[in-house]
Amino acid sequence: MKIAIIGAGSIAAQMAKTISALDAVEGYAIASRSQGKARAFADTWGFSRACGSYEEALSDRAVDLVYIALPHSHHYEWTMKALNAGKHVLCEKPLAVNARQAQEMFNLAESKKLLLAEAMWTRYQPAAKIIKDIIARGEIGEIMTVSANVGDCNYRNDRLTNPATAGGCLLDLAVYALHFSAMVMGNHVKQITATMIPTNTGVDGQDNIMLVYDGGKMASLFATMYTVTDRNGFIYGSQGFIQAHDVFDPEKITVCGVKGYKHYVKQEIALPPQITGYEYEVLACMKAIAEGRTECPELPHAATLAVMKQMDEIRRQFGLVYPCE
């Protein structure tokens, strides 16, 4: 499978590193608005083609899958163009800046019978299945509460604080906590209460989000652009809890039981070695394409759309609208 990457930044380099270590996947074309930057990227990662425009890569008939590695504000435009060019697409998270855009993207992919997947890497990783299996076996009883935090010290990054590129904590960091909760609790949220602290550019720098689900279940989520946190995720059940050590990129999973007011460790599960963690989403796309699917079972369109709708409501409460909308 020949992959073209649109955008030649740091996340594109992570994907190129991933592709270079996978069998049956070829890093074929890199596209940048700068020919020199594309050439340097191609030389570094062994890509066959260095394209000085995004359109050039999309017009290449040899390309099977396009990976969109652009700022949030550009996901909709270039995903739509890639689909209209007849390409399968793996688009970086968040898929779009709002649910309306995401729905249009999914509609186009389905009408053209092309794969469109959101690159929310945590939903494809082995940890996701391990956690779901533990819950399905009833090891921690009925799930009642989820908590998660995601923090990174990236408030000096212009792309992530610029309203024009749909910057802010929500779309860059809190989205991981929202997906962690959705993975366990599902897509049906009854109530959202959210607050944020704005940066000096007006986007959100810190977010606190409470979600209420059916049956009195809740999630408490926190994200910040000002400090690195432990990024722990907890899933609390009636008979114990699961700790995901780093919801951004889980290192291990701990399963705890309870005895009276105390908890004890029942099991610690190490996760398999990985290239970068991106390989799982690439392999999921390759499998889905081979099966003629328009979505990956690991992260169906409905799941992406549900989180997009949650973020729309959260931003409504924040009073935050991006210029690209």
C-alpha positions as CSV (number, residue, x, y, z in Angstrom):
1,M,0.0,0.0,0.0
2,K,1.5,3.3,-1.1
3,I,0.9,6.2,1.3
4,A,1.1,9.9,0.6
5,I,1.6,12.3,3.6
6,I,0.1,15.8,3.3
7,G,2.1,18.1,5.5
8,A,5.8,17.7,6.5
9,G,5.8,18.6,10.2
10,S,6.8,16.7,13.3
11,I,3.8,14.4,13.3
12,A,4.4,13.6,9.6
13,A,7.9,12.5,10.6
14,Q,6.5,10.2,13.3
15,M,4.3,8.6,10.7
16,A,7.2,8.3,8.2
17,K,9.2,6.5,10.9
18,T,6.3,4.2,11.5
19,I,5.8,3.4,7.8
20,S,9.5,2.7,7.3
21,A,9.3,-0.2,9.8
22,L,6.1,-1.8,8.4
23,D,5.9,-4.5,5.8
24,A,3.5,-4.1,2.8
25,V,3.3,-0.3,3.4
26,E,5.4,2.2,1.5
27,G,6.1,5.8,2.3
28,Y,5.6,6.9,-1.3
29,A,5.0,10.6,-1.5
30,I,5.4,13.6,0.8
31,A,3.7,16.8,0.0
32,S,4.5,20.3,1.4
33,R,3.9,23.8,0.2
34,S,7.7,24.1,0.1
35,Q,9.5,21.9,-2.5
36,G,12.7,22.1,-0.5
37,K,11.0,20.9,2.7
38,A,9.4,18.1,0.8
39,R,12.7,17.1,-0.8
40,A,14.5,17.1,2.6
41,F,11.7,15.0,4.1
42,A,11.8,12.5,1.2
43,D,15.6,12.1,1.5
44,T,15.4,11.6,5.2
45,W,12.7,9.0,5.1
46,G,13.3,7.3,1.7
47,F,10.1,8.5,0.0
48,S,9.9,8.1,-3.8
49,R,8.2,11.5,-4.5
50,A,8.7,14.9,-3.1
51,C,5.7,17.1,-4.0
52,G,5.8,20.9,-3.8
53,S,2.0,21.1,-3.5
54,Y,-0.7,19.1,-1.9
55,E,-2.5,18.8,-5.2
56,E,0.5,17.2,-6.9
57,A,0.3,14.3,-4.4
58,L,-3.4,13.9,-4.7
59,S,-3.2,13.7,-8.5
60,D,-0.8,10.7,-8.4
61,R,-2.7,7.6,-9.4
62,A,-0.2,5.4,-7.5
63,V,-1.3,6.7,-4.1
64,D,-3.6,4.3,-2.2
65,L,-3.9,6.1,1.1
66,V,-3.5,9.8,2.1
67,Y,-2.5,10.7,5.6
68,I,-3.5,14.3,6.5
69,A,-0.9,15.8,8.9
70,L,-2.0,19.4,8.7
71,P,-3.2,21.8,11.4
72,H,-6.8,21.2,12.6
73,S,-8.2,24.1,10.5
74,H,-7.0,22.3,7.3
75,H,-8.4,18.8,8.0
76,Y,-11.8,19.4,6.3
77,E,-10.5,21.0,3.2
78,W,-7.8,18.5,2.3
79,T,-9.7,15.4,3.4
80,M,-12.5,16.5,1.1
81,K,-10.1,17.1,-1.7
82,A,-8.4,13.8,-1.2
83,L,-11.7,11.9,-1.2
84,N,-12.8,13.8,-4.4
85,A,-9.5,12.7,-5.9
86,G,-10.5,9.0,-5.2
87,K,-8.1,8.4,-2.3
88,H,-8.7,6.6,1.0
89,V,-7.9,8.9,3.9
90,L,-6.4,8.7,7.4
91,C,-6.8,12.1,8.9
92,E,-5.1,13.3,12.1
93,K,-7.2,14.0,15.1
94,P,-9.5,15.7,15.5
95,L,-11.0,14.7,12.2
96,A,-12.5,18.2,11.8
97,V,-13.2,21.3,13.9
98,N,-16.9,20.6,14.3
99,A,-19.5,17.9,13.9
100,R,-21.0,19.5,10.8
101,Q,-17.7,19.2,8.9
102,A,-17.1,15.6,10.1
103,Q,-20.6,14.6,8.9
104,E,-19.9,16.0,5.5
105,M,-16.6,14.2,5.3
106,F,-18.2,10.9,6.3
107,N,-21.0,11.4,3.8
108,L,-18.6,12.0,0.9
109,A,-16.4,9.0,1.9
110,E,-19.4,6.7,2.0
111,S,-20.8,8.0,-1.3
112,K,-17.5,7.3,-3.0
113,K,-17.0,4.0,-1.1
114,L,-13.7,5.1,0.2
115,L,-12.2,4.6,3.7
116,L,-12.1,7.7,6.0
117,A,-10.6,7.1,9.4
118,E,-9.6,9.5,12.2
119,A,-6.1,9.0,13.5
120,M,-7.0,8.9,17.2
121,W,-4.2,6.4,17.8
122,T,-5.3,5.4,21.3
123,R,-8.5,3.8,19.9
124,Y,-6.5,1.4,17.7
125,Q,-3.8,0.4,20.2
126,P,-3.7,-3.0,22.0
127,A,-4.6,-1.2,25.3
128,A,-8.1,-0.4,24.1
129,K,-8.9,-4.1,23.5
130,I,-7.3,-5.2,26.7
131,I,-9.4,-2.7,28.7
132,K,-12.6,-3.6,26.9
133,D,-12.0,-7.3,27.5
134,I,-11.3,-6.8,31.2
135,I,-14.6,-4.9,31.5
136,A,-16.5,-7.5,29.4
137,R,-15.3,-10.3,31.8
138,G,-16.8,-8.4,34.7
139,E,-13.5,-8.2,36.6
140,I,-14.3,-4.8,38.1
141,G,-18.1,-5.1,38.2
142,E,-20.4,-2.4,36.9
143,I,-18.6,0.7,35.6
144,M,-19.8,3.9,37.3
145,T,-17.0,6.5,36.9
146,V,-14.2,7.4,34.6
147,S,-11.5,10.0,35.3
148,A,-8.6,11.1,33.1
149,N,-6.1,13.9,32.7
150,V,-4.0,14.9,29.8
151,G,-1.4,17.6,30.2
152,D,1.5,18.8,28.0
153,C,3.6,22.0,28.2
154,N,2.9,23.3,24.7
155,Y,1.4,26.7,25.3
156,R,4.4,28.3,23.5
157,N,3.5,26.5,20.3
158,D,1.9,29.0,17.9
159,R,-0.1,26.4,16.0
160,L,-1.7,25.2,19.3
161,T,-2.6,28.6,20.6
162,N,-3.6,30.3,17.4
163,P,-7.4,30.6,16.8
164,A,-6.8,30.6,13.0
165,T,-5.5,27.0,13.2
166,A,-8.2,25.9,15.6
167,G,-5.7,25.8,18.4
168,G,-6.4,25.3,22.1
169,C,-6.4,22.6,24.7
170,L,-9.7,20.9,23.8
171,L,-9.0,19.8,20.2
172,D,-5.3,19.0,20.9
173,L,-5.3,17.4,24.4
174,A,-8.8,17.1,26.0
175,V,-9.9,15.1,23.0
176,Y,-7.8,12.2,24.3
177,A,-9.6,12.2,27.6
178,L,-13.0,12.4,25.8
179,H,-12.1,9.4,23.7
180,F,-10.9,7.5,26.7
181,S,-14.2,8.0,28.4
182,A,-16.2,7.2,25.2
183,M,-14.3,4.0,24.8
184,V,-15.7,2.8,28.1
185,M,-19.0,4.6,28.5
186,G,-20.2,4.8,24.9
187,N,-21.5,7.6,22.9
188,H,-24.7,8.7,24.6
189,V,-24.0,11.6,26.9
190,K,-26.9,13.1,28.8
191,Q,-25.3,16.2,30.2
192,I,-22.0,18.1,29.8
193,T,-20.6,20.8,32.1
194,A,-17.3,22.4,31.1
195,T,-15.2,25.3,32.1
196,M,-11.9,26.6,30.8
197,I,-9.1,29.1,31.4
198,P,-8.3,31.1,28.2
199,T,-4.8,31.8,26.9
200,N,-3.8,35.4,25.9
201,T,-4.8,34.5,22.4
202,G,-8.4,33.6,23.4
203,V,-8.3,29.8,23.0
204,D,-8.7,27.5,25.9
205,G,-5.5,26.7,27.9
206,Q,-7.0,24.5,30.6
207,D,-10.2,22.5,30.5
208,N,-12.3,20.8,33.2
209,I,-15.1,18.7,31.8
210,M,-17.9,16.7,33.5
211,L,-20.0,14.2,31.5
212,V,-23.1,12.5,32.8
213,Y,-24.3,9.2,31.1
214,D,-27.4,7.0,31.6
215,G,-27.7,5.1,34.9
216,G,-26.0,7.8,37.0
217,K,-22.6,7.1,35.4
218,M,-20.1,10.0,35.2
219,A,-16.7,11.1,33.8
220,S,-14.4,13.7,35.2
221,L,-11.8,14.9,32.7
222,F,-9.0,17.5,32.9
223,A,-6.6,18.8,30.4
224,T,-4.0,21.6,30.3
225,M,-1.4,23.1,28.0
226,Y,0.6,24.6,30.8
227,T,2.2,21.5,32.5
228,V,3.0,17.9,31.9
229,T,0.6,15.7,34.0
230,D,0.8,12.0,34.8
231,R,-1.9,11.4,32.1
232,N,-3.5,8.6,34.1
233,G,-6.9,7.2,33.3
234,F,-9.0,5.4,35.8
235,I,-12.1,3.3,35.2
236,Y,-14.0,2.7,38.5
237,G,-16.4,-0.2,38.9
238,S,-18.4,-1.7,41.7
239,Q,-15.8,-4.4,42.4
240,G,-12.5,-2.7,41.5
241,F,-10.9,-0.4,39.0
242,I,-8.5,-0.2,36.1
243,Q,-5.6,2.2,35.8
244,A,-4.3,3.1,32.4
245,H,-0.8,4.5,32.9
246,D,-0.9,7.3,30.4
247,V,-4.1,7.6,28.4
248,F,-2.1,9.4,25.6
249,D,0.1,6.3,25.0
250,P,-0.5,3.6,27.6
251,E,2.6,2.0,29.1
252,K,0.9,-0.6,31.3
253,I,-2.5,-1.4,32.7
254,T,-3.2,-2.2,36.4
255,V,-6.3,-4.0,37.5
256,C,-7.2,-3.5,41.2
257,G,-9.7,-5.2,43.4
258,V,-11.3,-3.8,46.6
259,K,-11.5,-5.2,50.1
260,G,-13.5,-3.0,52.5
261,Y,-12.1,0.6,52.0
262,K,-8.8,-0.6,50.6
263,H,-7.8,-1.6,47.1
264,Y,-5.2,-4.1,46.1
265,V,-3.4,-4.9,42.8
266,K,-4.8,-8.0,41.1
267,Q,-2.9,-7.8,37.9
268,E,-0.4,-5.7,36.0
269,I,-0.4,-6.0,32.2
270,A,2.6,-4.9,30.2
271,L,1.9,-3.7,26.7
272,P,3.8,-5.1,23.7
273,P,6.8,-3.2,22.2
274,Q,5.8,-0.8,19.4
275,I,7.4,1.3,16.7
276,T,5.7,4.6,17.6
277,G,2.1,3.5,18.4
278,Y,0.9,4.8,15.0
279,E,1.4,1.5,13.4
280,Y,-2.0,0.1,14.7
281,E,-4.0,2.8,12.9
282,V,-2.1,2.2,9.7
283,L,-2.6,-1.5,9.8
284,A,-6.3,-1.1,10.7
285,C,-6.7,1.1,7.6
286,M,-4.9,-1.4,5.4
287,K,-7.2,-4.2,6.6
288,A,-10.3,-2.1,6.3
289,I,-9.4,-1.1,2.7
290,A,-8.8,-4.7,1.8
291,E,-12.2,-5.6,3.2
292,G,-13.9,-2.8,1.2
293,R,-14.9,-0.9,4.3
294,T,-15.5,2.9,4.6
295,E,-14.6,2.9,8.3
296,C,-12.4,1.1,10.7
297,P,-14.2,-1.1,13.3
298,E,-11.8,0.1,15.9
299,L,-13.1,3.7,15.5
300,P,-16.3,3.8,13.6
301,H,-17.6,7.0,12.1
302,A,-20.4,7.2,14.7
303,A,-17.8,7.2,17.5
304,T,-15.8,10.0,16.0
305,L,-18.9,12.0,15.3
306,A,-20.1,11.5,18.9
307,V,-16.9,13.0,20.4
308,M,-17.1,15.9,17.8
309,K,-20.6,16.7,19.0
310,Q,-19.4,16.7,22.6
311,M,-16.6,19.1,21.7
312,D,-19.1,21.3,19.9
313,E,-21.1,21.6,23.1
314,I,-18.1,22.2,25.2
315,R,-16.9,25.0,22.9
316,R,-20.5,26.4,23.0
317,Q,-20.1,26.6,26.8
318,F,-16.6,28.1,26.4
319,G,-17.9,30.7,23.9
320,L,-15.1,29.7,21.6
321,V,-15.6,29.9,17.8
322,Y,-12.8,29.4,15.3
323,P,-12.3,31.8,12.3
324,C,-12.3,28.7,9.9
325,E,-15.9,27.9,10.9
